[in-house]
Amino acid sequence: MPIYIYWGEDNYALEKAVVQLRDRILDPLWNSFNYTSFTPEQPNAIIEALNQAMTPPFGAGGRLVWLANTDICQKCPDNVLAELQRTLAVIPESSYLLLTFPNKPDERLKSTKLLKQFAQINTFPLISPWDKDALVRAVNQAAAAVEVKITPQSAEMLADAVGNDTRLLYNELEKIRLFAQGNNKPQDIEVIEQLVRNTTQNSLQLATAIRTGDTAKALTLVAELLGASEPSLRIVATLIGQFRTWLWVKIMVESGEKNPQEIAKASEIGNPKRIYFLQQEIKSLSLTKLISTLPLLLELEVSLKQGAPELPTLQTKVIQLCQVCQ
């Protein structure tokens, strides 16, 4: 009963896992006979997928049936639940059923509870943009996967450059791999600076310019980021993450907490050594001002998601944020 559930918002990592599973299960010569995918738009997709999964594979290899972007763990009609109950326990060992979707399964649903009895569940969450340690670990893991050697400083610079965009990370590592062909030495920061477009770092620079109230520099950075085709929502995500971290550190310090480990835990910072530098960054900024930035950032995010024009919307809110921090 080989059943897999892949869920999470990191689409690229999830897609890579699907490809790896498909390559492991299917024989290339029998791929067209033994591989079927179903999308939510197809009528009776879940019922059809379960029927396909009950069919033994033709020729060599196994059979893979993929239910892509299914909502079976968010809502499940009675007839579909009945079909699940009838089918899951008797799927042939050589047939594999894969279900993928972006959101966490609803643990209260009978369909979710039933699938958990039979399925192997893998999650692909997006790393929080402000979790620098996790981003660096992801860079090192991806570098090992594509067989690229990089220095610790290069890993940190790549994490700053790509943030939690896994697809961009692998694209940048592929450029570095091609550049380093025949060179077994770890690639240093000079190579990263030469090859990688450092947009997340600029977004962090934008956060710093806002924090210091430097309106002119902040507006310049906004124009540069949009000119480099940086998605506006990713800019906002970086700003929200950075100001959230500063706010939590400030709250903990103002409450009298002096233990860096405790402050790091509350602020969701993996490395307590960063706390000292974060404290210095917000030393001259009051708690009231930091609190006042978050509603503006949330208004900015909502406006952009509702289709407001990017440049004037970002410019207006950045000016307001700089005024708050002055």
Secondary structure as GFF3:
##gff-version 3
##sequence-region A 1 326
A	DSSP	beta_strand	3	7	.	.	.	ID=ss1
A	DSSP	alpha_helix	11	25	.	.	.	ID=ss2
A	DSSP	three_ten_helix	28	30	.	.	.	ID=ss3
A	DSSP	alpha_helix	31	34	.	.	.	ID=ss4
A	DSSP	beta_strand	35	38	.	.	.	ID=ss5
A	DSSP	alpha_helix	45	53	.	.	.	ID=ss6
A	DSSP	beta_strand	63	67	.	.	.	ID=ss7
A	DSSP	alpha_helix	78	87	.	.	.	ID=ss8
A	DSSP	three_ten_helix	88	90	.	.	.	ID=ss9
A	DSSP	beta_strand	95	101	.	.	.	ID=ss10
A	DSSP	alpha_helix	110	118	.	.	.	ID=ss11
A	DSSP	beta_strand	119	123	.	.	.	ID=ss12
A	DSSP	alpha_helix	132	145	.	.	.	ID=ss13
A	DSSP	alpha_helix	152	162	.	.	.	ID=ss14
A	DSSP	alpha_helix	166	179	.	.	.	ID=ss15
A	DSSP	alpha_helix	189	195	.	.	.	ID=ss16
A	DSSP	alpha_helix	199	211	.	.	.	ID=ss17
A	DSSP	alpha_helix	215	227	.	.	.	ID=ss18
A	DSSP	alpha_helix	232	254	.	.	.	ID=ss19
A	DSSP	alpha_helix	260	266	.	.	.	ID=ss20
A	DSSP	alpha_helix	274	281	.	.	.	ID=ss21
A	DSSP	alpha_helix	287	305	.	.	.	ID=ss22
A	DSSP	alpha_helix	310	325	.	.	.	ID=ss23
###
